[in-house]
Amino acid sequence: MTIEPLISAADEKQEVPGLRALTHEWLGAIGENPDREGLLKTPHRVAKAWGFMTAGYQKTLHEAVGDAVFAADGSEMVIVKDIEFYSMCEHHMLPFYGRAHIAYIPDGKILGLSKFARIVDLYSRRLQVQERITTQVADAVQELLAPRGVAVMMEGVHLCMAMRGVQKQNSSTSTSAMRGLFKSDARTRAEFMSAVQGTLRGR
């Protein structure tokens, strides 16, 4: 007889609806016994974890940044480095993770610094590919601030490469997106690239 674990109403609200039952079936499909003691709460834990890891679907860009756009003078480059990100590959639903570096040149508006991490989280907490997150973050900063230029560089380690397939544990992937002056002016682009030199593996 299967004993249903007790799940609080608060915990249940954090689940992705329907995912608990699907996880129970999945465990059986791979040859496990989902009713053994160690796995009784696993379907709930998975449904709750995926609620967190895909929270980016539930927010808009403007909800993520709130009222943190401010009028400001100045046109010097602003760089926010080493923003950690964690995402799930849309091809194998395995994690990839790394760091994002964002720069922009203001043109009358600036953004609260903590909100750059919020933007990265917004797009990384979905089924994704690194190339798309990089472009989405750059486009989001462009939409919010209409700056003179935006640059985004992301460095990631992909477990779909490290733990399956080619099994290259020491590989990493870099992606970049340039807008405005970062795209048109080589010196501006070089200043940004120099500031964020170094890869995740080299830290």
BELSULFEN-V250449 format. One record per helix or strand. SS is the DSSP state (A for helix, B for strand). FROM is the first residue (numbers start at 1). TO is the last residue. If there is no record, write none. Layout:
ss->SS from->FROM to->TO
ss->SS from->FROM to->TO
This chain:
ss->A from->9 to->13
ss->A from->19 to->29
ss->A from->37 to->39
ss->A from->42 to->53
ss->A from->55 to->58
ss->A from->61 to->65
ss->B from->69 to->71
ss->B from->77 to->89
ss->B from->95 to->105
ss->B from->109 to->111
ss->A from->114 to->124
ss->B from->127 to->128
ss->A from->130 to->145
ss->B from->149 to->158
ss->A from->159 to->162
ss->B from->173 to->180
ss->A from->181 to->184
ss->A from->186 to->195
ss->A from->200 to->202
